[in-house]
Amino acid sequence: MVLKMKVNKSELEKIAVDREHYPNDELPEIAFVGRSNVGKSSLINALLNRKNLARTSSKPGKTRTINFYLVNDKIRFVDLPGYGYAEVSFSERNKWADIINEYLMHRENLRAIIMIVDIRHEPTDNDLMMYEFLNAYGYTNIVVATKADKISKGKWQNNLKIIRNKLKLKDETLLIPVSSVDKANIEKLWEVIDGLI
């Protein structure tokens, strides 16, 4: 299956909180996971060349569902709830964790996970925990460092090294700096996605 990085059609196909409501077919899926307010929705919009398909919010913790985006009728992007937002109740955070875990543990369509961190900051302990959780289940993981336009290109390598060290990344090629604003490395990320499906 070759997308050639040209998205002709994309739509929000389904919103779910449990597997009974997931789309019922065998299309391959790429899941996006990351802390609240790390730029997940902006990245999805940039990949799909859309402005507001995935809703962005200045208020962290807004995505409380799994959002399934159908792309070219061939694959799906799956936006999982953001984790690690402190200003919600413990029970609410547990509910989000359950939603994420149920998808990751039971979804046979899942081909790979794009974990998103902010290039400007060292990953948190929550990020490390999530990365180790994903590795424990044997998923193909790509770490994307968003907001690369917010720092000079000369600082990229140093900041990527900090991310690599904190998450204990083994394969350097799986860490990609991107910008949803100026589209830096969006094409490169599409090439990686294309190779996975």
N, C-alpha and C positions, 0 to 999 in steps of 0.2 A: 504494500500500500504506500503510495507516494503522494504526499500533500504538496510538495515543492514550495512549502512555506507561503502559499497563496490561499488566503482564507476568502472563499466566495460567499460563505453562509455561516452564520453563527447565531444561536438563540438560547435563551434560558429555557431549557426543556422541562425541568422538574425541580421541585423543592421538596426535601424529605427530612425526616428526623429519625426514621428507622428503615430497615431493609425491606419491609413490606411495601414501601412506597418508592423504592429505587426503580429506575427504568428497567424494563424486563426484556433484555436482549443480550447479545454477546459482543457489543461494540467495545473496543479497547478504551480504557480510561487512564488518564493521568491526573493524579490528585495533587492539590496544592495545600500545603500546611504551613502554618507560621504563627507567631505571636500576633495578638491584636495590634492593629495599626502599623504593621511592618511593610505594607504596600502590596498585599496579596491581590486585592481587587484591581489595583492599578496595573499590576503585572499581567493579569489575565486580559484586561482591556487592551494592553499594548500588544500582546501576542495575537489577539483577534482583530487588531486594527479598528477597535471600536472605542468610543469615548465613555459611554455610561452603561454598557451591558452589565458588567459586574458593578454593583453599587459600591461606591467608595463613601467613606464617612470620616468626618473629623473626630467623631466620638468612637473611641475604641470599643471593641466587644459587641459591635452591632450584629455581625453575622452569627446567628444562633441555629442555623439550619445547614444542611448539605445542599449546595446548589449545583445542579448538573447542567453544563453548557454543551449543547450539541454543535460540533464543528464540521462543516462540509458533509454532514450526514455520515461521517466515517469514524470519528472518534469523539470522546467526551473529555472536557476539562471538568474536574470535580473540585469545587471550592469548599473546603472543610472549615468548621468554625475556628476562629482564632483562639489561641490558648494564652494563659498567663496574665490575663488582665486582672489586676488586684482589686479594682473597685466594684466587683460583683460578689455576691455572697458565695460562701464555700459550697453550698448545695447547688447553686447555679453553675459554678465551675465544674463540679462533679458531673452535672447533667451534660455539659458540653463534652467532657472527657468521654462519657459513655457513648455519645453520638459519634465521636471520632473513632473510638475503639471498635464499635460495632462495624463501621464501614471498613476499617483497615483489616480487621480479622476475618471478615466473611465475604468480601467482595471479590469474586473470581475474575471480574473484568479488569481489575486493577493491574496495570503494567509497570508503573513506576510512580514515584512520589517526588515532587519538587518541594523541598523544604526551603522556606524563605527566611533570611536574616537581613538585618540592616548593616550595610558595609561600614557605616560610621561607628558602630558600637560592637564591643565584644559580646558574643552570644551569652545569654543568661544560663543559669542552671536549668531552667525549664527547657531551653533550646537543647542543651546537652542531653537531658532526660528524654526528650522527644526523639532526638537523633539515635540514641542508643536503643530506644524502643523500636524504631523503624528497622534498625540493623538486626535486632534480635529476631524479627519476623522475616528477614531475608529479602526485603524489598530492594529494588534498584533505586538508589537515592541520588538525587541531584541537589546540591545546595546552591541556591541562587542568592547572591548578595545584592539587594536592591538599593536604590537611591544613590547609585554611583555618580550621578551628576552633581551630588551635593558636596563632593570632595574633589580635589584635583587629581588628574590621572596619575600624577607622580606619587600619590599616596596609596594608590590601589593595592600594590603588592604588599606593602607593610600591613595594611588593614586586613588583606586576605590571609596573610600569615597568622595574624591574631585569631581570626575565625578558624583557620585550619587547626591551630594548636588547641584551642578551646574544645572544638568538636572531635579532636583526634582523628581527623580525616586521613584515610589511607591513600586515596587516589586523587591527586591534585587536579586532574582533568574534570572532576565532578563538581568543582567550585567555580561558578561563573558570575562575574560582576555584571549587572545590567542596570539600565536606566529606563524607566517607563516614560520619562519626559523626552529625552533625546534619542530614545530607541537603541542606545548602545547595547550591542551583543544580543538583541532580540532575535536576529536572524540566526546567530550561532546557537541560541537556545532551541530554536525551531529545528535546526539540524539534529541536535541531540534527541529531541522528542521524536522526530521522524525516524531516527535509527532504532528507537525503542518499540515502535508499533509496527 
